[in-house]
């Protein structure tokens, strides 16, 4: 069992995409009405009537606000285009080539990369307030989720589910799987502390041969399963 590296199906420490241009910044233009000194009441009335309504210079309700959802592919500036926080994307298929990356600047250099990943099924990513850029390609879209949310976690899960939040999507406990799927590239599972995407957050991971057994602890943040047969509590 390796606890320091990931398998070949997932890119965490190797850049697999090239950053393009920065996310489009939102420019706000405020119109100001010109005022002139009129000497007659009639001119004053005409000026008041021709003055544009105040609402015409007001920004749109969402203008300048970072979004809490990301639709489609793109490169976004954290804090202006997209809010920091925990995001989830679901329904990603292998041939979608869902990819995301967090970067510390928009230079597009290898040193700019903080973390990245290719995702299948469900996936999460924690965008930090200190991140500058978030890029996503081929994913189904992202929604901001409450990191403290609770749910009714299941005692079984699809072996192709992807990344699941412990205590919300899956219950802690010991699970058993028959192993790799016939059409898959090999069963892979991973327990992680958080959704930052860092290799350092891995608690344990494995490419099991044959039947697999894993204990998910209540203190784990997330559990990832790819190309395994379904898991059930042992």
N, C-alpha and C positions, 0 to 999 in steps of 0.2 A: 504493500500500500504506500502510495506517495502522498506526502502531506505538504509538499513545497512546489509541485509543478502541476500543470493541467495537461489533459490529453490533447491530441492533435485536432480534435473537432472544434475546439474553442480557442479563440485568439484573445489572450489577456495581456501578454507582455510584448507581443510582436505587432507592429503597426501593419494592418492589412488594407487600410484605405489611406487616401491622401486628402488632407483638409483642403477645402477650396476656399472661397471667399467667406468673409464674416457674415453672420446673420444680418439681415436687413435692419438697419436702425430705424426707429420710428421718428419721423420729423414732424414736429408740431409747428404750425404757422398760425400766429394769432393776428387777426386783422384789427387795426385800430381805425376808428372813425375820425375823420378830419373835422375840426370845428372852426368856424369863422365868426367874426364880429359883425352882426347885422345891425343896421341903424333904424329899421322899421319893424313894426309888429308883423306886417305881412311877410317880410323876408324871413323873420324868425319862425313863423308858422310853416313857411315853405321848407325851411331848412330842417325843421323837426320832422316834417312829413317824409322828406327824402332820406333821412338818416337811417342806415340799415338797422334791422332789429338786433338786439344784443345777442340773441341766440345764434346768429349767423357767424359770430366770431368765437363761439365756445367750442372746445374740442369735443369729439365724439366721446360717449361715456367710457369706452374701453381704450381710448387713445392714450398711449404712454404707459399702459399697465402691462406688466409681464403676465404672460398667459399661464394658466394652471393645467392646460392640456396642449399636447403637441400632435398635430395631424400631418401625416406625410413626412417626406424626407426633407432634410435641410440642416443648415448650420445656424445655431442660435446663440446669442449673447445672454449669458446668465445674469439675471437681475433686470434686464430691460426687455428682452424677448420672451424669456421663460423664467419662472420662479424657481429658486432652489427648493429641494424637498425630495421625497420619495415618490418615484413614478413607476407605473406598471403598464406593460404592454402584453396583450394576450392574442392567441390565435395565429402565431407566427409559424409558418411552415418551413421546412428545410430549404425548399427551392425559392423562398422569399429572400434568403440571404440577409436576414435582419442583422443589422450592425449598429452599434453605438460607440461613442467615445466621449470622454471628458478631457478637456485640455486647459492648460493654465494660461494660454494666450492664443492669438489667431495667426501666428506666424506660419503654421503648417509644418513646422520642423519636428523631427523625431523627439527632441527634447521638450516640445510643447505638450506631448501626450501625458496624461495622468494615468488613465486606465481605459480599456476598451474591451468589447466582447462581441461575439456572434451568438445570437440567441435563437432557440427553437421552442415553440410552445409558448408558455407564459414566462415572463421575465420581469425583473425589477432593476432599477438603478437609483442610487442616491446621489443627486446632484447637490454638491456642497455650495454654500454661499460664497466660498473663496474660489470656486471654479469660474473661469471666464467664458468658456465655450462648451456647448453641448452639441454634438453632431449625431444624426440618426439617418440611416438609409435602409430602405426595404422593410421597415417594421410597420405593424398595423396601426400605429398611433400610440400615444402615451397619455395616461391620466394621472393626476396628482392624487395620492392616497394618504390617509392619516396613518403615520407610523405607529400610533398607539391604538389603532382600531382593533377590536376583537371580533371574533366570528364564531361559527360553529364548525370547527375543523373536522375533517373526515378521518376515518381510521383506515382508509384505503385510498390509493391514488393511481392514476395512469402512469405507466412507466415512461411515457413520452410527454409528461406534463410540463417539463421544463423546470423553471424556478418557482418554488412555492414558499410562502411566508409561514413559518412555524407558529402555531397557535391561532392562525387565521385560515390558511388554506389546508394545512395538514396538522394533525395532532402529534404531540411527542409520543415516543414509544418505539418498540422494536418491530421492524418490518421485514418481510421476506418476499423475494422475487425469484422467479424461475430463471432469470438471467436475461441474456440478449434476445432481442426479437429476430426473427428469421430474415427480415428485410433490412435490418439496421446495420450500423457500422460497429456495433459493440456497446454493450451496456456501460453506462457511466453514471456514478452518483457523486454528490459533493455536499458536505455540510459547511456552511459559512457563518461568520459572525454578523456580517452586515451586507449591504448591497452596493458597496463602493466599487466593486469590481477588482479590487486589489488582490494579488496572489497572497499577500500577508493575511488576508481575512479568512483563508481556508482553514477550517478545523481539521478536516479529513476528507479524502476522496479516493476513489478506486475504480478500476476497470475490472470487475469481477469476471472470472471464468466459471460458467455454470451457475448454479444457484447462488443468490446473494442474500446476505442478512446485514442490516444496518440498524443501529439504535440512534434515533433522533432525540436529543435531549431538550428539555423545556427551555434551557438557556440559549439554544441555537437560534440564529436569526432566520436562516433560510436553508432549504433543502432543494437541490437540483437533481433531476433524473432525466436521462436522455437515452433513447433506444433500449430501454429495459422492458421486460414484461411487467405487467401490473404488480404493484406492491400491496400487500395486506398485512395487518398486524399479526405477528407470530403468536 
